[in-house]
Amino acid sequence: MSQTVELKVGMSCQGCVGAVKRVLGKLDGVESYDIDLEQQKVTVKGNVQPDVVLQTVSKTGKATAFWEAPPAEAPAAKAAEAEAPAAEAPVAEPEIKPSETVAAA
């Protein structure tokens, strides 16, 4: 059964890309693959098991994980990040005030 496996791989240069190409080229069942250095994304198509692809690419020594960034979730994630600093600011103020109170006492 042919399927597509997407991975996030910590690649920083063409040497990293070459290492990933070498291990994927030896993996049985791989029909094609695409490596996007800028996004650090590897897409593998073929008769492969996702866990096997992950383990194989991990052998390069690069940080490897399944790609979990569907476009529908990206705006929600950005909104959550934008709210996080606002939520942290009030929390930081009470932390400072008790230490000032302790210093004053």
PyMOL CGO cylinders between C-alpha atoms (Angstrom):
from pymol import cmd
from pymol.cgo import CYLINDER

trace = [
    CYLINDER, 0.00, 0.00, 0.00, 1.51, 3.28, -1.10, 0.3, 1, 1, 1, 1, 1, 1,
    CYLINDER, 1.51, 3.28, -1.10, 1.48, 6.14, 1.37, 0.3, 1, 1, 1, 1, 1, 1,
    CYLINDER, 1.48, 6.14, 1.37, 3.14, 9.46, 2.10, 0.3, 1, 1, 1, 1, 1, 1,
    CYLINDER, 3.14, 9.46, 2.10, 5.24, 10.07, 5.21, 0.3, 1, 1, 1, 1, 1, 1,
    CYLINDER, 5.24, 10.07, 5.21, 6.24, 13.61, 6.18, 0.3, 1, 1, 1, 1, 1, 1,
    CYLINDER, 6.24, 13.61, 6.18, 9.07, 14.24, 8.62, 0.3, 1, 1, 1, 1, 1, 1,
    CYLINDER, 9.07, 14.24, 8.62, 10.68, 17.27, 10.23, 0.3, 1, 1, 1, 1, 1, 1,
    CYLINDER, 10.68, 17.27, 10.23, 14.44, 16.70, 10.08, 0.3, 1, 1, 1, 1, 1, 1,
    CYLINDER, 14.44, 16.70, 10.08, 17.04, 19.02, 11.63, 0.3, 1, 1, 1, 1, 1, 1,
    CYLINDER, 17.04, 19.02, 11.63, 19.08, 19.73, 8.49, 0.3, 1, 1, 1, 1, 1, 1,
    CYLINDER, 19.08, 19.73, 8.49, 21.33, 22.77, 8.21, 0.3, 1, 1, 1, 1, 1, 1,
    CYLINDER, 21.33, 22.77, 8.21, 23.31, 22.20, 5.00, 0.3, 1, 1, 1, 1, 1, 1,
    CYLINDER, 23.31, 22.20, 5.00, 23.61, 20.20, 1.80, 0.3, 1, 1, 1, 1, 1, 1,
    CYLINDER, 23.61, 20.20, 1.80, 25.70, 17.62, 3.66, 0.3, 1, 1, 1, 1, 1, 1,
    CYLINDER, 25.70, 17.62, 3.66, 22.69, 16.93, 5.87, 0.3, 1, 1, 1, 1, 1, 1,
    CYLINDER, 22.69, 16.93, 5.87, 20.52, 16.60, 2.78, 0.3, 1, 1, 1, 1, 1, 1,
    CYLINDER, 20.52, 16.60, 2.78, 23.03, 14.15, 1.32, 0.3, 1, 1, 1, 1, 1, 1,
    CYLINDER, 23.03, 14.15, 1.32, 22.95, 12.01, 4.47, 0.3, 1, 1, 1, 1, 1, 1,
    CYLINDER, 22.95, 12.01, 4.47, 19.15, 11.81, 4.33, 0.3, 1, 1, 1, 1, 1, 1,
    CYLINDER, 19.15, 11.81, 4.33, 19.26, 10.96, 0.60, 0.3, 1, 1, 1, 1, 1, 1,
    CYLINDER, 19.26, 10.96, 0.60, 21.73, 8.13, 1.26, 0.3, 1, 1, 1, 1, 1, 1,
    CYLINDER, 21.73, 8.13, 1.26, 19.57, 6.40, 3.88, 0.3, 1, 1, 1, 1, 1, 1,
    CYLINDER, 19.57, 6.40, 3.88, 16.34, 6.87, 1.92, 0.3, 1, 1, 1, 1, 1, 1,
    CYLINDER, 16.34, 6.87, 1.92, 17.98, 5.50, -1.22, 0.3, 1, 1, 1, 1, 1, 1,
    CYLINDER, 17.98, 5.50, -1.22, 18.71, 2.25, 0.63, 0.3, 1, 1, 1, 1, 1, 1,
    CYLINDER, 18.71, 2.25, 0.63, 15.23, 1.90, 2.17, 0.3, 1, 1, 1, 1, 1, 1,
    CYLINDER, 15.23, 1.90, 2.17, 13.04, -0.74, 0.51, 0.3, 1, 1, 1, 1, 1, 1,
    CYLINDER, 13.04, -0.74, 0.51, 9.66, 0.43, -0.75, 0.3, 1, 1, 1, 1, 1, 1,
    CYLINDER, 9.66, 0.43, -0.75, 10.58, 4.08, -1.32, 0.3, 1, 1, 1, 1, 1, 1,
    CYLINDER, 10.58, 4.08, -1.32, 9.16, 5.24, -4.66, 0.3, 1, 1, 1, 1, 1, 1,
    CYLINDER, 9.16, 5.24, -4.66, 10.13, 8.90, -4.33, 0.3, 1, 1, 1, 1, 1, 1,
    CYLINDER, 10.13, 8.90, -4.33, 11.16, 11.51, -1.79, 0.3, 1, 1, 1, 1, 1, 1,
    CYLINDER, 11.16, 11.51, -1.79, 11.42, 15.28, -1.59, 0.3, 1, 1, 1, 1, 1, 1,
    CYLINDER, 11.42, 15.28, -1.59, 13.78, 17.13, 0.74, 0.3, 1, 1, 1, 1, 1, 1,
    CYLINDER, 13.78, 17.13, 0.74, 13.10, 20.79, 1.58, 0.3, 1, 1, 1, 1, 1, 1,
    CYLINDER, 13.10, 20.79, 1.58, 16.15, 22.15, 3.39, 0.3, 1, 1, 1, 1, 1, 1,
    CYLINDER, 16.15, 22.15, 3.39, 14.56, 25.55, 4.09, 0.3, 1, 1, 1, 1, 1, 1,
    CYLINDER, 14.56, 25.55, 4.09, 11.51, 24.03, 5.84, 0.3, 1, 1, 1, 1, 1, 1,
    CYLINDER, 11.51, 24.03, 5.84, 13.55, 21.07, 7.18, 0.3, 1, 1, 1, 1, 1, 1,
    CYLINDER, 13.55, 21.07, 7.18, 10.86, 18.82, 5.72, 0.3, 1, 1, 1, 1, 1, 1,
    CYLINDER, 10.86, 18.82, 5.72, 11.28, 15.37, 4.18, 0.3, 1, 1, 1, 1, 1, 1,
    CYLINDER, 11.28, 15.37, 4.18, 8.38, 13.81, 2.25, 0.3, 1, 1, 1, 1, 1, 1,
    CYLINDER, 8.38, 13.81, 2.25, 8.66, 10.11, 1.41, 0.3, 1, 1, 1, 1, 1, 1,
    CYLINDER, 8.66, 10.11, 1.41, 6.23, 8.29, -0.89, 0.3, 1, 1, 1, 1, 1, 1,
    CYLINDER, 6.23, 8.29, -0.89, 6.03, 4.55, -1.37, 0.3, 1, 1, 1, 1, 1, 1,
    CYLINDER, 6.03, 4.55, -1.37, 5.16, 1.23, 0.16, 0.3, 1, 1, 1, 1, 1, 1,
    CYLINDER, 5.16, 1.23, 0.16, 6.73, 2.15, 3.51, 0.3, 1, 1, 1, 1, 1, 1,
    CYLINDER, 6.73, 2.15, 3.51, 5.81, 2.11, 7.18, 0.3, 1, 1, 1, 1, 1, 1,
    CYLINDER, 5.81, 2.11, 7.18, 5.96, 5.56, 8.86, 0.3, 1, 1, 1, 1, 1, 1,
    CYLINDER, 5.96, 5.56, 8.86, 7.85, 4.23, 11.90, 0.3, 1, 1, 1, 1, 1, 1,
    CYLINDER, 7.85, 4.23, 11.90, 10.46, 2.54, 9.69, 0.3, 1, 1, 1, 1, 1, 1,
    CYLINDER, 10.46, 2.54, 9.69, 11.00, 5.75, 7.71, 0.3, 1, 1, 1, 1, 1, 1,
    CYLINDER, 11.00, 5.75, 7.71, 11.38, 7.72, 10.95, 0.3, 1, 1, 1, 1, 1, 1,
    CYLINDER, 11.38, 7.72, 10.95, 13.89, 5.24, 12.38, 0.3, 1, 1, 1, 1, 1, 1,
    CYLINDER, 13.89, 5.24, 12.38, 15.85, 5.11, 9.13, 0.3, 1, 1, 1, 1, 1, 1,
    CYLINDER, 15.85, 5.11, 9.13, 16.18, 8.90, 8.82, 0.3, 1, 1, 1, 1, 1, 1,
    CYLINDER, 16.18, 8.90, 8.82, 17.06, 9.11, 12.54, 0.3, 1, 1, 1, 1, 1, 1,
    CYLINDER, 17.06, 9.11, 12.54, 20.14, 6.98, 11.80, 0.3, 1, 1, 1, 1, 1, 1,
    CYLINDER, 20.14, 6.98, 11.80, 21.66, 10.06, 10.14, 0.3, 1, 1, 1, 1, 1, 1,
    CYLINDER, 21.66, 10.06, 10.14, 22.03, 11.58, 13.61, 0.3, 1, 1, 1, 1, 1, 1,
    CYLINDER, 22.03, 11.58, 13.61, 19.70, 14.45, 12.72, 0.3, 1, 1, 1, 1, 1, 1,
    CYLINDER, 19.70, 14.45, 12.72, 16.79, 15.34, 15.01, 0.3, 1, 1, 1, 1, 1, 1,
    CYLINDER, 16.79, 15.34, 15.01, 13.81, 13.64, 13.37, 0.3, 1, 1, 1, 1, 1, 1,
    CYLINDER, 13.81, 13.64, 13.37, 10.08, 13.73, 14.14, 0.3, 1, 1, 1, 1, 1, 1,
    CYLINDER, 10.08, 13.73, 14.14, 6.82, 13.28, 12.30, 0.3, 1, 1, 1, 1, 1, 1,
    CYLINDER, 6.82, 13.28, 12.30, 5.67, 16.49, 10.57, 0.3, 1, 1, 1, 1, 1, 1,
    CYLINDER, 5.67, 16.49, 10.57, 2.67, 17.76, 12.54, 0.3, 1, 1, 1, 1, 1, 1,
    CYLINDER, 2.67, 17.76, 12.54, 1.89, 21.15, 11.09, 0.3, 1, 1, 1, 1, 1, 1,
    CYLINDER, 1.89, 21.15, 11.09, -1.29, 21.01, 9.00, 0.3, 1, 1, 1, 1, 1, 1,
    CYLINDER, -1.29, 21.01, 9.00, -2.11, 24.43, 7.48, 0.3, 1, 1, 1, 1, 1, 1,
    CYLINDER, -2.11, 24.43, 7.48, -5.41, 24.55, 9.42, 0.3, 1, 1, 1, 1, 1, 1,
    CYLINDER, -5.41, 24.55, 9.42, -3.57, 24.46, 12.74, 0.3, 1, 1, 1, 1, 1, 1,
    CYLINDER, -3.57, 24.46, 12.74, -0.92, 27.05, 11.89, 0.3, 1, 1, 1, 1, 1, 1,
    CYLINDER, -0.92, 27.05, 11.89, -3.15, 30.13, 12.45, 0.3, 1, 1, 1, 1, 1, 1,
    CYLINDER, -3.15, 30.13, 12.45, -4.43, 28.71, 15.74, 0.3, 1, 1, 1, 1, 1, 1,
    CYLINDER, -4.43, 28.71, 15.74, -0.89, 28.04, 16.92, 0.3, 1, 1, 1, 1, 1, 1,
    CYLINDER, -0.89, 28.04, 16.92, 0.17, 31.58, 16.02, 0.3, 1, 1, 1, 1, 1, 1,
    CYLINDER, 0.17, 31.58, 16.02, -2.84, 32.99, 17.87, 0.3, 1, 1, 1, 1, 1, 1,
    CYLINDER, -2.84, 32.99, 17.87, -1.96, 30.96, 20.96, 0.3, 1, 1, 1, 1, 1, 1,
    CYLINDER, -1.96, 30.96, 20.96, 1.63, 32.22, 20.81, 0.3, 1, 1, 1, 1, 1, 1,
    CYLINDER, 1.63, 32.22, 20.81, 0.43, 35.81, 20.46, 0.3, 1, 1, 1, 1, 1, 1,
    CYLINDER, 0.43, 35.81, 20.46, -1.76, 35.41, 23.56, 0.3, 1, 1, 1, 1, 1, 1,
    CYLINDER, -1.76, 35.41, 23.56, 0.96, 33.72, 25.62, 0.3, 1, 1, 1, 1, 1, 1,
    CYLINDER, 0.96, 33.72, 25.62, 3.13, 36.83, 26.21, 0.3, 1, 1, 1, 1, 1, 1,
    CYLINDER, 3.13, 36.83, 26.21, 0.06, 38.83, 27.30, 0.3, 1, 1, 1, 1, 1, 1,
    CYLINDER, 0.06, 38.83, 27.30, -0.80, 36.07, 29.76, 0.3, 1, 1, 1, 1, 1, 1,
    CYLINDER, -0.80, 36.07, 29.76, 2.77, 35.94, 31.06, 0.3, 1, 1, 1, 1, 1, 1,
    CYLINDER, 2.77, 35.94, 31.06, 3.04, 39.68, 31.77, 0.3, 1, 1, 1, 1, 1, 1,
    CYLINDER, 3.04, 39.68, 31.77, 0.44, 39.75, 34.59, 0.3, 1, 1, 1, 1, 1, 1,
    CYLINDER, 0.44, 39.75, 34.59, 1.98, 36.61, 36.06, 0.3, 1, 1, 1, 1, 1, 1,
    CYLINDER, 1.98, 36.61, 36.06, 5.44, 38.20, 36.11, 0.3, 1, 1, 1, 1, 1, 1,
    CYLINDER, 5.44, 38.20, 36.11, 4.25, 41.28, 38.01, 0.3, 1, 1, 1, 1, 1, 1,
    CYLINDER, 4.25, 41.28, 38.01, 2.88, 39.38, 41.05, 0.3, 1, 1, 1, 1, 1, 1,
    CYLINDER, 2.88, 39.38, 41.05, 6.14, 37.43, 41.20, 0.3, 1, 1, 1, 1, 1, 1,
    CYLINDER, 6.14, 37.43, 41.20, 8.09, 40.69, 41.47, 0.3, 1, 1, 1, 1, 1, 1,
    CYLINDER, 8.09, 40.69, 41.47, 5.78, 42.27, 44.05, 0.3, 1, 1, 1, 1, 1, 1,
    CYLINDER, 5.78, 42.27, 44.05, 6.14, 39.50, 46.66, 0.3, 1, 1, 1, 1, 1, 1,
    CYLINDER, 6.14, 39.50, 46.66, 9.93, 39.70, 46.41, 0.3, 1, 1, 1, 1, 1, 1,
    CYLINDER, 9.93, 39.70, 46.41, 9.71, 43.48, 46.93, 0.3, 1, 1, 1, 1, 1, 1,
    CYLINDER, 9.71, 43.48, 46.93, 7.47, 42.91, 49.93, 0.3, 1, 1, 1, 1, 1, 1,
    CYLINDER, 7.47, 42.91, 49.93, 9.97, 40.43, 51.37, 0.3, 1, 1, 1, 1, 1, 1,
    CYLINDER, 9.97, 40.43, 51.37, 12.83, 42.91, 50.78, 0.3, 1, 1, 1, 1, 1, 1,
    CYLINDER, 12.83, 42.91, 50.78, 10.85, 45.70, 52.46, 0.3, 1, 1, 1, 1, 1, 1,
    CYLINDER, 10.85, 45.70, 52.46, 10.02, 43.55, 55.48, 0.3, 1, 1, 1, 1, 1, 1,
]
cmd.load_cgo(trace, "trace")
